[in-house]
Amino acid sequence: MKVFLSWSGQRSKEVASLLSDWLCCVIQASRPWISTRDLDRGSLWFGEINDQLKDTTVGIICLTQENKGRPWILFEAGALAKGLSTSRVCTLLVDLEPKDIEDPLAQFNHTFPTRESVFGLVKTLNSALSTDGLDIRILEQVFNTYWPQFEDRFSKVLQSTEGQPPSKPRPKEDVLGEILENTRMLNSRIRKLEHENERYRMREMEMPPGMIREEASMMLKSGLPPELVLERFRGRMPSSMLKDLITNYEMGKLGKEPN
């Protein structure tokens, strides 16, 4: 079960790192994923985020006074909530109170750094495992074992990182405008990639049969599995010719004379 950990800013990053390590101990079936880049630079790596969201089960957003209004936090929260129908989105209020949170983040289930609240988050993660989840009695025992570690490290994070005073909320029009700009940038890049892919496909279709056969042969010699070569060139050269090429290649590997 992949757990996507969202952060922005040093304090948020430290808490996300703590969660990543701690969750692996409490729920061993979990696979926390934490980015290595500040989310304010997120407009440069949409593709990476989208790849990680494909099989994400639960998303946890580590919110602080510093990052609660940052556009990328809002964008990623929306991507988590909308990306998968089975995903669940939770916020961990590191140094915030519910009254400090505005929509759309206010719509999510908030977790506080308290024993009872964090255990509720752990139960949510465990229930996402369905039949593979731990029995509630065992889960509680494991949680009680590792809770002191979480409490201790969380306290040290707060002491070692500089807290930010409550920030003045940005006008919603500004935030929405920046999100819209990032979305348009993403759409532009997708259209460009689609255009380049179409041009490449057209060039492949115009290749003479001899060059297609040579390309397929080179891919086989490079170690590409025959199944992938078959799929790639299906429709571009006769099936019988393609199968003969693969058969001759495999016979050559076995030291037999090709047909």
HELIX and SHEET records of a PDB file:
HELIX    1   1 GLN A   10  VAL A   26  1                                  17    
HELIX    2   2 LEU A   39  LEU A   44  5                                   6    
HELIX    3   3 PHE A   46  LEU A   53  1                                   8    
HELIX    4   4 PRO A   71  GLY A   83  1                                  13    
HELIX    5   5 PRO A   98  ASP A  100  5                                   3    
HELIX    6   6 LEU A  105  GLN A  107  5                                   3    
HELIX    7   7 ARG A  115  ALA A  128  1                                  14    
HELIX    8   8 SER A  130  ASP A  132  5                                   3    
HELIX    9   9 ILE A  136  SER A  160  1                                  25    
HELIX   10  10 LYS A  172  MET A  205  1                                  34    
HELIX   11  11 PRO A  209  LYS A  221  1                                  13    
HELIX   12  12 PRO A  226  PHE A  233  1                                   8    
HELIX   13  13 SER A  239  LYS A  253  1                                  15    
SHEET    1   A 5 ARG A  31  ILE A  34  0                                        
SHEET    2   A 5 LYS A   2  SER A   6  1                                        
SHEET    3   A 5 THR A  56  LEU A  63  1                                        
SHEET    4   A 5 ARG A  88  LEU A  93  1                                        
SHEET    5   A 5 ASN A 109  THR A 111  1                                        
END                                                                             
